[in-house]
Amino acid sequence: MAYDEDLANRIRELVGMEKGLSEKKMFGGLAFLINGNMSVAASGQGGLLVRVDPQESDALAAKPHAAPMVMRGREMQGWLRVESEGLATKRQLEPWVARGVGYAKSLPPKQ
């Protein structure tokens, strides 16, 4: 499954003015990086991947349409998957994107 190009465009509208922004195809989707750190991605499996503070993962995963990201059968602390149903409006999408961008900005830039 290819990533949702409409979702990618909606993300792009929200992050387009961020300093250090780049886009990269990753995990079968399109990732949006800030200073080389992934913030969010339009997932190739549908929905949104969001990078968050690992200490907040469990609380955020309890929100509607959110779940821990699972890779190779293992939950990844600091990474969430948000289902498309929870991203239908700008009001739903924007807080997730802002959270991912905010966390990526808090990390040291990658070289």
C-alpha positions as CSV (number, residue, x, y, z in Angstrom):
1,M,0.0,0.0,0.0
2,A,1.3,3.4,-0.9
3,Y,1.1,6.3,1.5
4,D,-1.8,8.7,1.4
5,E,-0.7,11.6,-0.8
6,D,-3.6,13.8,0.4
7,L,-2.4,13.2,4.0
8,A,1.2,14.1,3.0
9,N,0.0,17.3,1.4
10,R,-2.0,18.2,4.5
11,I,1.1,17.6,6.7
12,R,3.2,19.6,4.3
13,E,0.8,22.6,4.7
14,L,1.3,22.4,8.5
15,V,5.1,22.0,8.5
16,G,6.1,23.9,5.3
17,M,7.7,26.9,7.2
18,E,9.7,24.8,9.7
19,K,13.4,25.5,9.6
20,G,15.5,22.4,8.8
21,L,12.6,20.6,7.1
22,S,13.2,17.8,4.7
23,E,11.2,14.9,3.3
24,K,12.3,11.4,2.9
25,K,10.7,8.2,1.8
26,M,10.9,5.8,4.7
27,F,9.0,2.8,6.1
28,G,7.0,2.7,2.8
29,G,5.7,6.2,3.5
30,L,6.8,9.8,3.4
31,A,8.6,11.1,6.5
32,F,9.0,14.7,7.4
33,L,12.3,15.4,9.2
34,I,13.4,18.4,11.2
35,N,17.2,18.8,11.3
36,G,17.4,15.2,10.2
37,N,15.1,13.8,12.9
38,M,11.8,12.2,11.9
39,S,8.8,14.1,13.3
40,V,5.9,12.6,11.5
41,A,5.2,10.4,8.4
42,A,2.4,9.6,6.1
43,S,2.6,5.8,6.6
44,G,2.7,3.3,3.8
45,Q,0.3,1.2,6.0
46,G,-2.2,4.1,6.3
47,G,-2.5,6.8,8.9
48,L,0.2,8.8,10.5
49,L,3.4,7.8,12.3
50,V,4.3,10.3,15.1
51,R,7.6,10.6,17.0
52,V,7.0,11.6,20.6
53,D,8.8,11.7,23.9
54,P,9.1,8.1,25.0
55,Q,7.9,9.0,28.5
56,E,4.6,10.2,27.0
57,S,4.1,7.2,24.7
58,D,1.7,5.2,26.9
59,A,-0.5,8.2,27.8
60,L,-0.7,9.3,24.1
61,A,-1.4,5.7,22.9
62,A,-4.6,5.8,25.1
63,K,-6.0,8.6,23.0
64,P,-8.7,7.7,20.4
65,H,-7.3,6.3,17.1
66,A,-3.7,6.1,18.5
67,A,-1.6,3.0,19.3
68,P,2.0,2.2,19.8
69,M,4.0,1.6,16.6
70,V,4.9,-2.0,16.3
71,M,8.0,-3.0,14.4
72,R,9.0,-6.7,14.0
73,G,6.5,-7.6,16.7
74,R,7.9,-5.2,19.2
75,E,6.2,-1.9,20.5
76,M,8.5,1.0,19.8
77,Q,8.5,3.5,22.7
78,G,8.5,7.1,21.4
79,W,6.6,6.1,18.2
80,L,2.8,6.1,17.7
81,R,0.5,5.2,14.8
82,V,-2.6,7.3,14.4
83,E,-5.4,5.8,12.3
84,S,-6.7,7.7,9.3
85,E,-10.1,8.0,11.0
86,G,-8.5,10.2,13.7
87,L,-7.0,12.5,11.1
88,A,-10.0,13.5,9.0
89,T,-9.9,17.2,9.9
90,K,-7.2,19.8,10.4
91,R,-8.3,20.0,14.0
92,Q,-7.5,16.3,14.5
93,L,-4.3,16.3,12.5
94,E,-2.7,19.5,13.7
95,P,-2.0,18.5,17.3
96,W,-0.3,15.2,16.3
97,V,1.9,17.0,13.8
98,A,2.8,19.7,16.3
99,R,3.7,17.1,18.9
100,G,5.9,15.3,16.4
101,V,7.6,18.5,15.2
102,G,8.1,19.7,18.7
103,Y,9.8,16.5,19.8
104,A,12.0,16.4,16.7
105,K,13.1,20.0,17.4
106,S,14.1,19.0,20.9
107,L,16.6,16.5,19.6
108,P,20.2,17.3,18.6
109,P,20.5,17.9,14.8
110,K,21.7,14.9,12.8
111,Q,24.7,15.4,10.6
